[in-house]
Amino acid sequence: MSDSTVVTPRVLALEGGHNFREVGGYPTTSGAKVRRGLVWRSAGLDRLSGPDCELIRSLGIRTIADLRTEHERNLFPTPTGVPDGARTLSWGGSVEDAAPRTGTRPAWSDLDLATLRREIARLYTHVAEAHSVQFAEVYRAIADGAVPILIHCTAGKDRTGLAIAILLELIGVRREWVIWDYEQTNTHLERHMVSLESAIGVGGMADWLAALGPEGRELLLAADEAYLLAALADIEDRFGSVEDFARQALGLSTGTIDALRRQLLEP
């Protein structure tokens, strides 16, 4: 980190959940900060205990954005007590729907680790547009005041990581803090609790992932700065900026982007 700013977002200690943490307190380029307690992020919620559900309900969450596919939700359903009156955003589609259609990928089990890392970073460049409908609806909900909101997927790393990173970029959070938030997954992710079938969230990769060795799986489950930067660089190369991506690919209006900043920033 390039300055002495200290940010310690709240992390929930859960019996059956993990990587559940607040997205707040981060400084922006304008000198504002992200309001506390309005945005939360998490890995899957399917193993939550009764006390876990009570703790989550105490946050006053009004909206839960479940970025998983219908297939994942059916395999790993969220306990019915978690929403407790909250609106749940979820979307149809299969694990195949989000898979990139650009050429033939080499079998990951055949790649050396450096090449595999580059391949995962390349795959990251597909995630945001593959989930453009979901991301747009999440951002509109926040702009409309449907907060506090919990955004989650299976690991809380890839789909959730990009959804949060783009949100933070849109409201002007400094890039180093966007990366810092993403990399906190390395501390809070319980790898043994993640289904590799759902990893990354681009679909149709269960057979590829099953063939990976331990080191390859570790690369896949890492919150590697290179993965996030590859996605952001691709967005900026093709659209000019994250804000232009939000307008062109997500269909967000200037008014919605301004409303996001009003909702989430404080002087």
LUMVEX-48551 format. One record per residue: x, y, z of N, C-alpha, C in turn. Coordinates in Angstrom, 3 decimals. Example, Ala and Ser with C-alpha at 12.3 -4.5 7.8 and 13.67 -1.06 7.14 Angstrom:
       n.xx       n.yy       n.zz      ca.xx      ca.yy      ca.zz       c.xx       c.yy       c.zz
     13.190     -5.690      7.800     12.300     -4.500      7.800     13.200     -3.300      7.800
     12.850     -2.250      7.080     13.670     -1.060      7.140     12.900      0.030      7.870
This chain:
       n.xx       n.yy       n.zz      ca.xx      ca.yy      ca.zz       c.xx       c.yy       c.zz
      0.847     -1.192      0.000      0.000      0.000      0.000      0.885      1.245      0.000
      0.506      2.245     -0.788      1.388      3.381     -1.019      1.260      4.484      0.013
      0.319      4.391      0.970      0.192      5.431      1.978     -0.054      4.796      3.339
     -0.324      5.624      4.334     -0.483      5.131      5.703     -1.943      4.907      6.080
     -2.860      4.987      5.119     -4.273      4.766      5.404     -4.478      3.361      5.952
     -5.273      3.252      7.007     -5.577      1.955      7.605     -7.072      1.704      7.459
     -7.435      0.579      6.865     -8.827      0.185      6.725     -8.965     -1.236      7.257
     -9.891     -1.442      8.179    -10.121     -2.779      8.722    -11.598     -3.114      8.619
    -12.043     -3.541      7.436    -13.441     -3.956      7.293    -13.773     -5.109      8.228
    -15.012     -5.170      8.646    -15.464     -6.212      9.553    -15.526     -7.550      8.830
    -15.022     -8.597      9.469    -15.083     -9.954      8.944    -15.909    -10.788      9.912
    -16.935    -11.475      9.394    -17.771    -12.289     10.253    -17.144    -13.668     10.450
    -17.021    -14.068     11.697    -16.543    -15.405     12.014    -17.753    -16.333     12.052
    -17.849    -17.208     11.074    -19.004    -18.080     10.924    -18.603    -19.539     11.088
    -19.525    -20.343     11.607    -19.257    -21.768     11.776    -19.276    -22.505     10.431
    -20.211    -22.131      9.575    -20.374    -22.838      8.319    -20.215    -21.959      7.094
    -19.698    -20.771      7.281    -19.482    -19.850      6.173    -18.066    -19.316      6.202
    -17.681    -18.628      5.137    -16.319    -18.100      5.085    -16.254    -16.982      4.061
    -15.172    -16.226      4.166    -14.936    -15.079      3.278    -16.115    -14.104      3.316
    -16.747    -13.988      4.472    -17.890    -13.091      4.666    -17.364    -11.819      5.310
    -17.380    -10.720      4.552    -16.739     -9.507      5.048    -17.373     -8.250      4.468
    -17.155     -7.180      5.184    -17.671     -5.871      4.806    -16.797     -5.243      3.730
    -17.436     -4.487      2.846    -16.721     -3.678      1.864    -16.982     -2.225      2.252
    -16.085     -1.650      3.023    -16.334     -0.303      3.511    -15.085      0.348      4.058
    -15.119      1.679      4.119    -14.010      2.437      4.675    -12.923      2.790      3.683
    -13.019      2.312      2.451    -11.951      2.544      1.483    -11.949      3.990      0.983
    -10.772      4.583      0.825    -10.673      5.966      0.339    -10.817      6.042     -1.171
    -11.371      7.143     -1.645    -11.515      7.380     -3.078    -10.497      8.415     -3.541
    -10.420      8.567     -4.827     -9.498      9.547     -5.396     -9.923     10.974     -5.070
    -11.189     11.169     -4.710    -11.692     12.514     -4.386    -11.577     12.845     -2.904
    -11.146     11.880     -2.100    -11.029     12.110     -0.665    -12.202     11.609      0.147
    -13.245     11.099     -0.522    -14.377     10.513      0.194    -14.022      9.100      0.651
    -14.942      8.469      1.377    -14.751      7.086      1.816    -16.026      6.297      1.587
    -15.866      4.982      1.448    -17.016      4.104      1.288    -17.696      3.935      2.642
    -19.006      4.172      2.676    -19.764      4.033      3.914    -19.658      2.607      4.456
    -19.663      2.507      5.774    -19.569      1.208      6.421    -20.947      0.556      6.518
    -20.949     -0.774      6.477    -22.146     -1.545      6.756    -23.172     -1.644      5.646
    -22.864     -1.128      4.452    -23.847     -1.138      3.366    -23.610     -2.245      2.348
    -22.372     -2.624      2.135    -22.043     -3.668      1.156    -21.239     -4.764      1.861
    -21.704     -5.998      1.673    -21.032     -7.169      2.217    -20.772     -8.145      1.084
    -19.771     -8.962      1.249    -19.429     -9.973      0.246    -19.130    -11.290      0.943
    -19.364    -12.395      0.229    -19.202    -13.684      0.885    -19.009    -14.804     -0.119
    -18.504    -15.918      0.394    -18.558    -17.179     -0.338    -19.956    -17.774     -0.155
    -20.134    -19.016     -0.571    -21.440    -19.662     -0.498    -21.994    -19.724      0.912
    -23.317    -19.762      0.989    -24.019    -19.737      2.275    -24.653    -21.074      2.625
    -24.403    -22.095      1.830    -25.149    -23.348      1.946    -24.838    -24.143      3.213
    -23.727    -23.866      3.897    -23.378    -24.635      5.095    -23.597    -23.850      6.391
    -24.312    -22.761      6.332    -24.481    -21.917      7.513    -25.224    -22.650      8.622
    -24.790    -22.405      9.839    -25.478    -22.937     11.011    -26.584    -21.977     11.438
    -27.396    -22.416     12.408    -28.430    -21.538     12.954    -27.847    -20.250     13.518
    -26.812    -20.323     14.361    -26.191    -19.089     14.866    -25.612    -18.214     13.751
    -25.071    -18.839     12.702    -24.589    -18.062     11.559    -25.720    -17.235     10.964
    -26.855    -17.866     10.758    -28.003    -17.176     10.160    -28.451    -16.016     11.036
    -28.433    -16.229     12.338    -28.822    -15.155     13.255    -27.850    -13.983     13.149
    -26.572    -14.280     13.076    -25.570    -13.225     12.985    -25.736    -12.434     11.683
    -25.974    -13.125     10.592    -26.160    -12.448      9.317    -27.420    -11.589      9.346
    -28.494    -12.100      9.938    -29.728    -11.317     10.016    -29.533    -10.046     10.825
    -28.615    -10.078     11.781    -28.387     -8.897     12.615    -27.777     -7.739     11.833
    -27.276     -8.020     10.640    -26.684     -6.961      9.809    -27.743     -6.098      9.136
    -28.980     -6.546      9.167    -30.053     -5.771      8.559    -30.033     -5.794      7.045
    -29.518     -6.858      6.482    -29.387     -6.939      5.023    -30.761     -6.938      4.365
    -30.926     -6.070      3.380    -32.191     -5.933      2.651    -32.180     -6.682      1.329
    -30.996     -6.916      0.778    -30.886     -7.544     -0.538    -29.748     -8.555     -0.524
    -30.009     -9.732     -1.079    -28.969    -10.743     -1.267    -28.846    -10.990     -2.759
    -27.665    -10.746     -3.311    -27.398    -10.995     -4.727    -26.600    -12.289     -4.837
    -27.258    -13.344     -5.296    -26.641    -14.663     -5.437    -26.202    -14.823     -6.887
    -24.907    -14.659     -7.134    -24.369    -14.672     -8.490    -24.160    -16.076     -9.048
    -24.505    -17.083     -8.293    -24.335    -18.446     -8.770    -25.377    -18.777     -9.845
    -25.080    -19.812    -10.613    -26.046    -20.278    -11.596    -27.166    -21.056    -10.905
    -28.227    -21.286    -11.649    -29.331    -22.088    -11.126    -28.857    -23.487    -10.750
    -27.954    -24.025    -11.544    -27.382    -25.342    -11.266    -26.681    -25.362     -9.903
    -25.893    -24.362     -9.639    -25.189    -24.284     -8.352    -26.170    -24.128     -7.195
    -27.176    -23.283     -7.394    -28.147    -23.060     -6.318    -28.904    -24.338     -5.983
    -29.182    -25.141     -7.007    -29.879    -26.407     -6.761    -28.983    -27.406     -6.041
    -27.701    -27.409     -6.399    -26.757    -28.328     -5.745    -26.463    -27.914     -4.309
    -26.351    -26.605     -4.093    -25.934    -26.083     -2.788    -26.905    -24.981     -2.350
    -28.121    -25.355     -1.938    -29.134    -24.338     -1.612    -28.799    -23.544     -0.358
    -29.173    -22.276     -0.389    -29.006    -21.403      0.769    -30.094    -21.715      1.789
    -29.763    -21.798      3.080    -30.789    -22.037      4.098    -31.919    -21.012      4.008
    -33.129    -21.473      4.204    -34.286    -20.591      4.028    -34.314    -19.462      5.043
    -33.645    -19.621      6.176    -33.692    -18.587      7.202    -32.781    -17.407      6.959
    -31.916    -17.483      5.939    -30.935    -16.410      5.748    -31.576    -15.116      5.254
    -32.420    -15.157      4.204    -32.962    -13.872      3.726    -33.829    -13.164      4.762
    -34.734    -13.908      5.434    -35.578    -13.344      6.490    -36.210    -12.020      6.063
    -36.888    -12.043      4.931    -37.542    -10.840      4.437    -36.740    -10.046      3.440
    -35.469    -10.385      3.294    -34.643     -9.676      2.314    -35.032    -10.099      0.903
    -34.885     -9.200     -0.040    -35.094     -9.519     -1.445    -33.871    -10.271     -1.952
    -34.096    -11.373     -2.647    -33.001    -12.145     -3.212    -32.963    -11.964     -4.720
    -31.814    -11.558     -5.227    -31.593    -11.457     -6.665    -30.886    -12.728     -7.115
    -31.492    -13.431     -8.059    -30.855    -14.616     -8.638    -31.282    -14.706    -10.083
    -30.556    -15.525    -10.843    -30.761    -15.548    -12.276    -30.770    -16.980    -12.769
    -31.474    -17.221    -13.866    -31.523    -18.544    -14.467    -30.283    -18.813    -15.279
    -30.332    -19.900    -16.040    -29.192    -20.250    -16.869    -28.431    -21.428    -16.299
    -27.655    -22.066    -17.139    -26.879    -23.237    -16.741    -25.416    -22.873    -16.623
    -24.628    -23.811    -16.143    -23.193    -23.565    -16.004    -22.536    -23.363    -17.363
    -23.154    -23.837    -18.424    -22.567    -23.669    -19.743    -22.763    -22.265    -20.297
    -23.807    -21.564    -19.831    -24.186    -20.309    -20.461    -23.105    -19.243    -20.377
    -22.290    -19.284    -19.321    -21.303    -18.234    -19.120    -19.928    -18.585    -19.695
    -19.781    -19.771    -20.250    -18.464    -20.195    -20.737    -18.028    -19.385    -21.944
    -16.762    -18.964    -21.992    -16.273    -18.223    -23.157    -16.319    -19.082    -24.405
    -16.609    -18.452    -25.530    -16.756    -19.185    -26.789    -15.620    -18.863    -27.748
    -14.491    -18.459    -27.230    -13.414    -17.971    -28.095    -12.322    -19.020    -28.246
    -12.523    -19.942    -29.146    -11.473    -20.886    -29.467    -11.411    -22.062    -28.512
    -10.434    -22.921    -28.728    -10.275    -24.128    -27.941     -9.219    -23.909    -26.876
     -9.591    -24.190    -25.639     -8.624    -24.046    -24.548     -7.800    -25.318    -24.412
     -6.508    -25.193    -24.132     -5.714    -26.397    -23.874     -6.143    -27.008    -22.546
     -5.978    -28.308    -22.423     -6.307    -28.966    -21.155     -5.421    -28.398    -20.058
     -6.032    -27.874    -19.022     -5.268    -27.208    -17.978     -4.294    -28.155    -17.279
     -4.647    -29.420    -17.190     -3.756    -30.366    -16.511     -2.451    -30.546    -17.266
     -2.412    -30.141    -18.539     -1.195    -30.287    -19.353     -0.281    -29.062    -19.285
     -0.698    -28.011    -18.600      0.043    -26.763    -18.600      1.008    -26.674    -17.419
      2.154    -26.025    -17.635      3.013    -25.709    -16.497      2.336    -24.597    -15.696
      2.801    -24.378    -14.470      2.090    -23.482    -13.564      2.080    -22.033    -14.047
      3.177    -21.576    -14.642      3.224    -20.197    -15.141      2.213    -19.995    -16.263
      2.108    -20.972    -17.142      1.151    -20.870    -18.243     -0.275    -20.980    -17.719
     -0.480    -21.852    -16.751     -1.806    -21.993    -16.152     -2.251    -20.683    -15.506
     -1.337    -20.029    -14.829     -1.662    -18.742    -14.204     -2.084    -17.725    -15.262
     -1.385    -17.690    -16.373     -1.760    -16.774    -17.460     -3.111    -17.160    -18.059
     -3.379    -18.456    -18.141     -4.652    -18.910    -18.697     -5.827    -18.519    -17.789
     -5.619    -18.626    -16.489     -6.671    -18.205    -15.553     -6.902    -16.709    -15.672
     -5.825    -15.937    -15.776     -5.965    -14.488    -15.952     -6.720    -14.172    -17.238
     -6.427    -14.925    -18.313     -7.145    -14.705    -19.566     -8.622    -15.019    -19.409
     -8.919    -16.080    -18.680    -10.304    -16.466    -18.462    -11.067    -15.384    -17.704
    -10.358    -14.701    -16.810    -10.978    -13.630    -16.031    -11.539    -12.518    -16.928
    -10.933    -12.351    -18.101    -11.401    -11.269    -18.972    -12.797    -11.542    -19.521
    -13.313    -12.752    -19.358    -14.652    -13.080    -19.840    -15.729    -12.909    -18.767
    -15.316    -12.872    -17.502    -16.294    -13.005    -16.422    -17.255    -11.825    -16.353
    -16.736    -10.601    -16.457    -17.603     -9.433    -16.281    -18.693     -9.371    -17.338
    -18.315     -9.559    -18.598    -19.345     -9.500    -19.638    -20.268    -10.711    -19.591
    -19.740    -11.876    -19.203    -20.588    -13.056    -19.077    -21.673    -12.844    -18.020
    -21.401    -11.959    -17.063    -22.344    -11.687    -15.982    -22.844    -10.248    -16.016
    -22.890     -9.682    -17.209    -23.282     -8.273    -17.328    -24.709     -8.031    -16.840
    -25.615     -8.945    -17.111    -27.001     -8.782    -16.658    -27.063     -8.772    -15.135
    -26.358     -9.713    -14.524    -26.356     -9.796    -13.057    -25.730     -8.550    -12.437
    -24.555     -8.168    -12.924    -23.870     -7.016    -12.350    -24.723     -5.761    -12.481
    -25.335     -5.578    -13.651    -26.148     -4.377    -13.861    -27.307     -4.332    -12.882
    -27.966     -5.470    -12.660    -29.111     -5.476    -11.745    -28.664     -5.210    -10.311
    -27.515     -5.760     -9.937    -26.980     -5.510     -8.591    -26.693     -4.023     -8.393
    -26.043     -3.406     -9.357    -25.688     -1.997     -9.221    -26.936     -1.112     -9.213
    -27.922     -1.465    -10.011    -29.163     -0.676     -9.995    -29.876     -0.805     -8.656
    -29.846     -1.998     -8.069    -30.470     -2.186     -6.760    -29.793     -1.309     -5.713
    -28.465     -1.269     -5.745    -27.741     -0.424     -4.793    -28.079      1.039     -5.027
    -28.085      1.459     -6.282    -28.394      2.850     -6.609    -29.793      3.231     -6.145
    -30.713      2.253     -6.167    -32.090      2.505     -5.744    -32.267      2.454     -4.229
    -31.168      2.191     -3.510    -31.228      2.212     -2.050    -31.504      0.881     -1.395
    -31.373     -0.223     -2.126    -31.650     -1.554     -1.572    -30.441     -2.068     -0.795
    -30.015     -1.306      0.174    -28.868     -1.648      1.011    -29.314     -1.684      2.475
    -28.585     -2.412      3.303    -27.380     -3.193      3.057    -27.625     -4.361      2.094
    -26.598     -4.665      1.312    -26.666     -5.744      0.329    -25.540     -6.729      0.567
    -25.835     -8.011      0.376    -24.822     -9.067      0.423    -24.673     -9.631     -0.987
    -23.458     -9.606     -1.503    -23.157    -10.143     -2.827    -22.298    -11.389     -2.633
    -22.728    -12.504     -3.210    -21.933    -13.721     -3.012    -22.044    -14.639     -4.217
    -21.092    -15.570     -4.293    -21.124    -16.658     -5.274    -20.702    -17.921     -4.524
    -19.850    -18.742     -5.092    -19.428    -19.958     -4.402    -18.197    -19.728     -3.539
    -17.169    -19.111     -4.099    -15.955    -18.818     -3.328    -15.922    -17.366     -2.855
    -16.781    -16.527     -3.426    -16.729    -15.104     -3.087    -15.478    -14.449     -3.629
    -14.949    -14.995     -4.713    -13.640    -14.558     -5.199    -13.672    -14.042     -6.634
    -14.272    -14.792     -7.540    -14.188    -14.475     -8.964    -15.370    -13.624     -9.421
    -16.556    -14.192     -9.471    -17.732    -13.395     -9.829    -17.961    -12.276     -8.825
    -17.968    -12.641     -7.551    -18.130    -11.623     -6.510    -16.965    -10.656     -6.524
    -15.754    -11.169     -6.688    -14.580    -10.306     -6.701    -14.643     -9.258     -7.793
    -15.067     -9.657     -8.993    -15.179     -8.701    -10.084    -16.365     -7.765     -9.890
    -17.482     -8.283     -9.391    -18.637     -7.415     -9.134    -18.273     -6.314     -8.149
    -17.539     -6.670     -7.105    -17.132     -5.683     -6.104    -16.073     -4.749     -6.669
    -15.102     -5.301     -7.395    -14.033     -4.467     -7.947    -14.590     -3.416     -8.899
    -15.499     -3.807     -9.782    -16.085     -2.856    -10.724    -16.914     -1.816     -9.975
    -17.645     -2.251     -8.966    -18.411     -1.301     -8.156    -17.496     -0.272     -7.505
    -16.413     -0.734     -6.900    -15.486      0.187     -6.242    -14.829      1.133     -7.243
    -14.500      0.609     -8.406    -13.940      1.472     -9.452    -14.950      2.544     -9.873
    -16.205      2.163    -10.011    -17.238      3.103    -10.447    -17.437      4.254     -9.469
    -17.276      3.966     -8.190    -17.491      5.033     -7.207    -16.199      5.754     -6.848
    -15.107      5.391     -7.541    -13.880      6.163     -7.410    -12.885      5.697     -6.374
    -13.042      4.476     -5.856    -12.071      3.960     -4.891    -10.719      3.802     -5.574
     -9.683      4.162     -4.872     -8.349      4.098     -5.437     -7.977      2.654     -5.783
     -7.322      2.480     -6.917     -7.037      1.152     -7.465     -6.317      0.246     -6.468
     -5.401      0.808     -5.689     -4.670     -0.052     -4.761     -5.576     -0.661     -3.703
     -6.659      0.053     -3.359     -7.610     -0.484     -2.383     -8.577     -1.459     -3.023
     -8.866     -1.275     -4.293     -9.668     -2.259     -5.024     -8.933     -3.599     -5.036
     -7.648     -3.544     -5.299     -6.839     -4.764     -5.309     -6.734     -5.345     -3.906
     -6.535     -4.488     -2.915     -6.409     -4.958     -1.533     -7.660     -5.707     -1.107
     -8.830     -5.155     -1.420    -10.077     -5.826     -1.060    -10.157     -7.193     -1.723
     -9.820     -7.261     -2.989     -9.855     -8.532     -3.721     -8.922     -9.553     -3.078
     -7.721     -9.138     -2.733     -6.728    -10.078     -2.213     -7.015    -10.548     -0.794
     -7.931     -9.901     -0.089     -8.287    -10.361      1.252     -8.894    -11.756      1.242
     -9.402    -12.174      0.084     -9.901    -13.545     -0.039     -8.817    -14.559      0.324
     -7.562    -14.255      0.047     -6.482    -15.192      0.366     -6.388    -15.461      1.861
     -6.847    -14.514      2.667     -6.835    -14.683      4.118     -8.097    -15.375      4.613
     -9.227    -15.085      3.979    -10.518    -15.485      4.551    -11.213    -16.632      3.833
    -10.676    -17.096      2.709    -11.281    -18.216      1.997    -10.858    -19.538      2.635
    -11.843    -20.388      2.916    -11.565    -21.749      3.389    -11.625    -22.662      2.170
    -10.468    -22.992      1.635    -10.417    -23.673      0.355    -11.119    -25.025      0.359
    -11.095    -25.712      1.482    -11.722    -27.032      1.530    -13.244    -26.952      1.430
    -13.802    -25.747      1.580    -15.243    -25.582      1.529    -15.738    -25.167      0.144
    -14.829    -25.033     -0.817    -15.205    -24.544     -2.138    -15.362    -25.707     -3.112
    -16.475    -25.732     -3.814    -16.673    -26.710     -4.865    -15.953    -26.251     -6.126
    -14.987    -27.033     -6.591    -14.265    -26.648     -7.802    -15.184    -26.620     -9.012
    -16.288    -27.362     -8.958    -17.236    -27.357    -10.071    -17.762    -25.954    -10.331
    -17.767    -25.127     -9.276    -18.309    -23.784     -9.407    -17.225    -22.719     -9.490
    -15.973    -23.121     -9.473    -14.894    -22.141     -9.448    -14.912    -21.255    -10.687
    -14.548    -20.008    -10.492    -14.460    -18.952    -11.496    -15.831    -18.548    -12.028
    -16.721    -19.485    -12.279    -18.063    -19.111    -12.670    -18.243    -18.863    -14.150
    -17.390    -19.435    -14.979    -17.611    -19.322    -16.415    -18.208    -20.590    -16.994
    -18.405    -21.592    -16.158    -19.214    -22.732    -16.552    -18.503    -23.792    -17.375
    -19.064    -25.020    -17.299    -18.638    -26.101    -18.162    -17.209    -26.552    -17.979
    -16.680    -26.484    -16.764    -15.264    -26.765    -16.581    -14.994    -27.836    -15.530
    -16.006    -28.549    -15.068    -15.822    -29.495    -13.978    -14.775    -30.559    -14.317
    -14.801    -31.055    -15.558    -13.854    -32.104    -15.933    -12.429    -31.571    -15.998
    -12.277    -30.308    -16.448    -10.965    -29.680    -16.507    -10.390    -29.520    -15.097
    -11.248    -29.064    -14.200    -10.779    -28.755    -12.856    -10.432    -30.014    -12.084
    -11.171    -31.077    -12.307    -10.920    -32.322    -11.587     -9.547    -32.889    -11.909
     -9.025    -32.544    -13.096     -7.726    -33.074    -13.517     -6.555    -32.277    -12.967
     -6.817    -31.131    -12.352     -5.724    -30.305    -11.829     -5.094    -30.951    -10.600
     -3.780    -30.814    -10.498     -3.095    -31.250     -9.299     -3.223    -30.222     -8.192
     -2.669    -30.500     -7.007     -2.790    -29.577     -5.867     -2.276    -28.173     -6.162
     -1.130    -28.064     -6.849     -0.589    -26.732     -7.131     -1.481    -25.975     -8.113
     -2.023    -26.680     -9.084     -2.928    -26.043    -10.033     -4.206    -25.580     -9.359
     -4.734    -26.376     -8.457     -5.942    -25.977     -7.733     -5.677    -24.763     -6.857
     -4.487    -24.714     -6.280     -4.134    -23.565     -5.468     -4.111    -22.294     -6.317
     -3.575    -22.384     -7.532     -3.588    -21.233     -8.434     -5.016    -20.824     -8.764
     -5.872    -21.786     -8.982     -7.254    -21.501     -9.347     -8.001    -20.812     -8.213
     -7.724    -21.214     -6.979     -8.446    -20.674     -5.832     -7.778    -19.436     -5.245
     -6.634    -19.047     -5.776     -5.948    -17.854     -5.276     -6.639    -16.591     -5.779
     -6.634    -15.561     -4.946     -7.040    -14.218     -5.380     -5.765    -13.508     -5.803
     -5.354    -13.779     -7.026     -4.093    -13.290     -7.561     -4.322    -11.924     -8.209
     -3.560    -10.945     -7.797     -3.665     -9.601     -8.367     -3.652     -9.635     -9.888
     -2.867    -10.539    -10.469     -2.755    -10.607    -11.931     -4.092    -10.927    -12.574
     -4.941    -11.721    -11.915     -6.238    -12.077    -12.482     -7.139    -10.849    -12.558
     -7.225    -10.130    -11.451     -8.085     -8.944    -11.423     -7.571     -7.877    -12.386
     -6.264     -7.658    -12.387     -5.705     -6.630    -13.268     -5.916     -6.984    -14.734
     -5.886     -8.279    -15.074     -6.140     -8.690    -16.457     -7.556     -8.312    -16.868
     -8.516     -8.550    -15.977     -9.910     -8.219    -16.283    -10.098     -6.718    -16.423
     -9.532     -5.948    -15.515     -9.686     -4.488    -15.568     -8.972     -3.911    -16.789
     -7.796     -4.449    -17.111     -7.072     -3.963    -18.287     -7.843     -4.255    -19.571
     -8.462     -5.430    -19.632     -9.256     -5.779    -20.805    -10.448     -4.832    -20.956
    -11.105     -4.521    -19.846    -12.223     -3.577    -19.872    -11.759     -2.210    -20.360
    -10.648     -1.753    -19.825    -10.148     -0.424    -20.196     -9.650     -0.390    -21.637
     -9.048     -1.476    -22.101     -8.579     -1.523    -23.488     -9.745     -1.463    -24.471
    -10.825     -2.156    -24.138    -11.920     -2.273    -25.094    -12.963     -1.161    -24.974
    -13.109     -0.612    -23.752    -14.172      0.374    -23.543    -13.639      1.766    -23.200
    -12.376      1.861    -22.849    -11.788      3.138    -22.497    -11.659      3.353    -21.010
    -12.664      2.909    -20.248    -12.648      3.036    -18.793    -13.694      2.106    -18.218
    -13.623      1.884    -16.901    -14.634      1.066    -16.235    -15.998      1.745    -16.309
    -16.010      3.066    -16.205    -17.287      3.780    -16.290    -17.902      3.636    -17.674
    -17.090      3.681    -18.731    -17.621      3.476    -20.078    -18.120      2.041    -20.264
    -17.431      1.094    -19.652    -17.913     -0.292    -19.654    -19.288     -0.374    -19.006
    -19.448      0.314    -17.876    -20.731      0.282    -17.180    -21.842      0.861    -18.047
    -21.528      1.900    -18.783    -22.540      2.509    -19.657    -22.842      1.625    -20.874
    -21.787      1.152    -21.528    -21.966      0.462    -22.804    -22.348     -1.012    -22.634
    -21.641     -1.726    -21.777    -21.873     -3.165    -21.632    -22.951     -3.481    -20.607
    -23.035     -2.677    -19.546    -24.021     -2.936    -18.494    -25.291     -2.114    -18.669
    -25.226     -1.081    -19.490    -26.409     -0.262    -19.727    -26.766      0.659    -18.587
    -25.799      1.004    -17.746    -26.067      1.914    -16.641    -26.062      3.356    -17.147
    -26.997      4.131    -16.671    -27.046      5.545    -17.037    -26.117      6.348    -16.142
    -25.831      7.564    -16.575    -25.039      8.471    -15.737    -25.739      8.700    -14.414
    -27.077      8.788    -14.445    -27.835      8.984    -13.213    -27.672      7.835    -12.242
    -27.640      6.603    -12.772    -27.453      5.441    -11.899    -26.064      5.432    -11.286
    -25.062      5.757    -12.078    -23.695      5.791    -11.558    -23.562      6.877    -10.488
    -24.162      8.027    -10.729    -24.148      9.097     -9.722    -24.875      8.653     -8.455
    -25.974      7.928     -8.609    -26.730      7.456     -7.449    -25.924      6.441     -6.641
    -25.140      5.613     -7.328    -24.256      4.686     -6.615    -23.313      5.455     -5.702
    -22.748      6.530     -6.233    -21.803      7.314     -5.434    -22.503      7.995     -4.257
    -23.695      8.489     -4.485    -24.429      9.122     -3.375    -24.772      8.114     -2.294
    -25.156      6.909     -2.705    -25.538      5.891     -1.732    -24.355      5.405     -0.906
    -23.203      5.242     -1.553    -22.107      4.495     -0.929    -20.964      5.343     -0.396
    -20.939      6.640     -0.719    -19.806      7.463     -0.298    -20.209      8.471      0.762
    -19.266      8.742      1.633    -19.426      9.802      2.620    -18.188     10.680      2.567
    -18.306     11.960      2.917    -17.156     12.870      2.850    -15.999     12.403      3.730
